[in-house]
Amino acid sequence: MPELPETETIARDLEAAIGGGQRRIVGAEVTRPDVLRGVNAAGLARRTRGATIVRCWRRAKLVVLDLSSGDRIVVQPRFTGALLLDAGDLDERERRYSTLAFALDDGRRLHYRDIRRLGTVALLDPPAFAAYEATLGVEPLGPDFSPSRLSGILRASGQAVKKVLMDQRRVVGIGNIYANEALWRAGIHPARRARQVTAAEAARLHEGIVSVLRESIAERGTSFRDYRDASGNRGGFVERLAAYGRGGLPCPRCGTLLLATHDVDGRSSVLCPGCQS
């Protein structure tokens, strides 16, 4: 599932390729309208036609395209979604799973590809976007995310610390992959009650969150199966994962066999019984 590093990578790629007023949308073709939210196929085509793409950026796990009309195209990729630029060279398998495509004024097409069609594409005006953004938590790579801010978030909850990290109303952008990795880096068991995390542990966890997200962005995200960047390429951070997906293998820190479990909120958690407490 694309998390912060993956959506950040896609947004940066799109900003460099089509953002900043470089490109204009000349048409929109929707082949799978079930991915649309807040607008139908005809409305999407009408409201985006002729609009210049002013900026491509990320908010939480969303890829946002600001248009000169004031509308925003807001894409939530979820499990298998991707935004792919196609100059006629896109892999046919990727094109087969395209749910919609924006035709650009230079002849390229921007596809939203989604194999399982669990992601969404919305077209929001400024008030609608502001209302949605008001439901989101703090950005973990932003200036407001400090060790003390994280400690306060954790102290306010009796839920498992991993579940709190993945709650987008509290901290955005962190999903299962990077929650596992950050908790391993901090030496904190994912099932520990959040309010039991000390200030010193919260500081270690803050460092784990920020470092793993930045390192993954540098590697252009993590690809297991479906994630692709805007050019259709895979992310390289999978080679640097210490916990996620490594159940039964030795802990890179202490050598204890890593344990894979679904006991925390039903999601796959991988932890080291030797050095996470």
C-alpha positions in Angstrom: 0.0 0.0 0.0 1.5 3.4 -0.9 2.4 5.2 2.2 4.2 8.6 2.7 7.4 7.7 0.9 5.7 6.3 -2.1 3.1 9.1 -2.5 5.9 11.6 -1.9 8.0 10.0 -4.7 5.0 10.1 -7.1 4.2 13.7 -6.3 7.8 14.8 -6.8 8.0 13.0 -10.1 4.8 14.6 -11.4 5.8 18.0 -10.2 9.1 17.8 -12.2 7.4 16.4 -15.3 4.1 18.2 -15.5 3.7 20.6 -12.6 4.5 24.3 -12.2 2.3 25.3 -15.1 4.1 23.2 -17.6 1.2 21.2 -18.8 -2.5 21.7 -19.5 -5.3 19.1 -19.4 -7.1 18.8 -22.7 -9.4 15.9 -21.9 -10.3 13.2 -19.5 -11.4 9.6 -20.2 -12.9 7.5 -17.4 -13.2 3.8 -18.0 -13.9 2.7 -14.4 -16.1 5.3 -12.8 -16.3 3.4 -9.5 -13.0 5.0 -8.4 -14.5 8.5 -8.6 -15.6 10.4 -5.5 -17.6 13.6 -5.4 -17.8 13.9 -9.2 -19.0 11.8 -12.1 -17.1 11.1 -15.3 -18.8 13.9 -17.3 -18.2 16.4 -14.4 -14.5 15.4 -14.2 -14.0 15.9 -17.9 -15.8 19.2 -17.9 -14.1 20.8 -14.9 -10.6 19.7 -15.8 -10.6 20.4 -19.5 -8.4 23.4 -20.3 -7.0 23.7 -16.7 -3.2 24.0 -16.2 -1.5 21.8 -13.6 -0.1 24.4 -11.2 1.4 22.1 -8.6 1.8 18.4 -7.8 2.3 17.6 -4.1 1.6 15.2 -1.3 -0.6 15.5 1.8 -0.7 12.4 4.1 -1.0 9.4 1.7 -2.6 11.5 -1.0 -1.2 12.8 -4.3 -2.7 16.3 -4.9 -2.8 18.1 -8.3 -3.6 21.8 -8.0 -5.3 23.2 -11.1 -5.5 26.7 -12.4 -9.3 26.5 -12.0 -8.9 26.3 -8.2 -10.0 22.6 -8.1 -7.7 19.9 -6.8 -7.4 16.4 -8.2 -6.9 14.3 -5.0 -5.8 10.7 -5.5 -5.7 8.2 -2.7 -3.9 5.1 -4.1 -4.6 2.7 -1.3 -3.4 -0.8 -2.1 -2.7 -1.0 -5.8 -3.2 2.5 -7.2 -0.6 4.5 -9.1 -0.3 7.6 -11.2 1.6 6.8 -14.4 2.7 9.1 -17.2 2.3 7.5 -20.6 4.1 8.8 -23.7 3.0 5.7 -25.7 5.6 3.6 -23.9 3.7 2.4 -20.9 3.7 -1.3 -20.2 0.5 -2.8 -21.7 -0.3 -4.6 -18.4 -0.3 -1.2 -16.6 -2.4 0.4 -19.3 -4.9 -2.5 -19.0 -5.6 -1.5 -15.4 -6.1 2.2 -16.1 -9.3 3.5 -14.6 -9.1 7.0 -16.0 -6.6 9.0 -18.1 -6.0 12.7 -18.4 -4.9 13.8 -21.9 -2.2 16.5 -21.7 -1.4 19.1 -24.2 2.0 17.6 -25.1 0.4 14.3 -26.2 1.1 12.3 -23.1 -1.5 10.8 -20.9 -1.6 10.7 -17.1 -3.3 7.4 -16.0 -4.7 6.4 -12.7 -4.0 2.7 -12.7 -5.6 0.6 -9.9 -5.6 -3.2 -10.2 -8.0 -3.9 -7.3 -9.8 -0.5 -7.7 -9.8 0.2 -3.9 -8.2 3.7 -4.3 -10.1 6.8 -5.2 -9.9 9.9 -7.4 -11.7 13.0 -6.2 -12.1 16.5 -7.6 -12.4 19.0 -4.8 -13.0 22.7 -4.7 -11.1 24.8 -2.1 -13.8 24.5 0.7 -14.2 20.8 0.2 -10.5 20.2 0.3 -10.1 22.4 3.4 -12.8 20.4 5.1 -11.1 17.1 4.3 -7.7 18.3 5.3 -9.1 19.4 8.7 -9.6 15.7 9.5 -5.9 14.9 9.1 -3.2 14.7 11.7 0.3 16.1 11.9 2.8 15.5 9.0 5.7 13.4 10.4 8.2 15.3 8.2 6.8 18.7 9.0 8.1 21.3 11.5 5.2 20.6 13.9 6.2 17.0 14.5 8.5 17.1 17.4 9.4 14.4 20.0 7.2 16.2 22.6 4.3 16.4 20.1 4.6 12.7 19.5 4.8 12.0 23.2 1.6 14.0 23.8 -0.2 12.0 21.1 0.8 8.7 22.6 0.0 9.7 26.2 -3.5 10.5 25.1 -4.4 7.0 24.0 -4.7 3.6 25.6 -4.6 1.8 22.3 -1.6 -0.2 21.0 1.2 2.2 20.0 1.3 0.8 16.4 -2.4 1.4 16.0 -1.9 5.1 17.1 0.9 5.6 14.6 -1.3 4.4 11.8 -4.3 6.6 12.8 -4.4 9.3 10.1 -6.3 11.6 12.4 -3.2 11.7 14.7 -0.2 11.3 12.5 -0.5 11.0 8.7 1.4 9.0 6.1 2.4 6.1 8.2 1.0 2.7 7.3 1.9 -0.9 8.2 5.4 -1.0 6.6 6.8 2.1 8.2 5.1 1.6 11.6 6.8 -1.8 11.8 10.1 -0.3 10.8 10.0 2.7 13.1 9.0 0.6 16.1 11.8 -1.8 15.4 14.3 1.1 15.2 13.0 2.4 18.5 13.0 -1.0 20.3 9.3 -0.7 21.2 6.8 -3.6 21.0 4.0 -2.7 18.6 1.3 -4.0 21.1 2.5 -1.8 24.0 -0.1 0.7 25.2 0.7 4.1 23.7 0.3 5.8 27.1 3.0 3.5 28.5 5.7 4.9 26.1 8.0 7.1 28.1 9.2 10.5 26.9 12.7 9.0 26.2 11.1 6.2 24.2 8.9 8.7 22.3 12.1 10.6 21.3 13.6 7.3 20.0 10.4 6.6 18.1 10.3 10.1 16.7 13.8 9.5 15.3 12.8 6.1 14.0 9.8 7.5 12.2 11.6 10.5 10.6 14.7 8.5 9.6 12.9 5.6 8.0 10.6 7.9 6.0 13.5 10.0 4.8 15.6 7.0 3.9 12.7 5.4 2.0 12.1 8.6 0.0 15.7 8.6 -0.9 15.2 5.0 -2.3 12.0 6.0 -4.0 9.8 3.9 -1.8 9.2 0.2 -1.1 7.9 -2.1 -3.8 6.7 -5.6 -3.0 4.1 -6.1 -5.7 2.1 -3.3 -7.2 3.7 0.1 -6.2 5.3 1.9 -9.1 6.5 5.5 -9.4 5.2 7.9 -12.1 7.5 6.3 -14.7 6.4 2.8 -13.8 9.6 1.9 -11.9 9.9 0.0 -8.6 11.1 1.5 -5.3 14.3 0.2 -3.8 13.8 0.4 0.0 12.6 -3.2 0.2 16.3 -4.2 0.4 16.8 -2.1 3.5 13.8 -3.3 5.5 14.8 -4.6 9.0 11.4 -6.0 10.2 8.5 -5.8 7.8 8.2 -8.9 5.6 11.1 -10.7 7.5 9.2 -12.9 10.0 11.3 -15.9 10.9 14.6 -14.3 9.9 17.2 -13.1 12.3 16.9 -9.7 13.8 19.6 -7.4 12.2 20.3 -5.9 15.6 20.4 -8.9 18.1 20.0 -12.1 16.0 16.8 -13.3 17.6 14.3 -14.7 15.1 11.7 -12.1 14.2 8.1 -12.9 15.0 5.3 -12.3 12.6 1.8 -11.9 14.2 -1.6 -10.5 13.5 -2.4 -9.8 17.1 -2.2 -6.0 16.8 -5.4 -4.8 15.2 -5.5 -7.7 12.8 -2.7 -6.3 10.8 0.6 -8.0 10.0 3.2 -7.0 12.6 6.8 -8.2 12.6 8.8 -7.6 15.8 11.9 -8.9 17.6 11.1 -10.6 20.9 14.6 -10.0 22.0 15.0 -6.3 21.6 11.5 -4.8 21.4 9.7 -4.4 24.7 
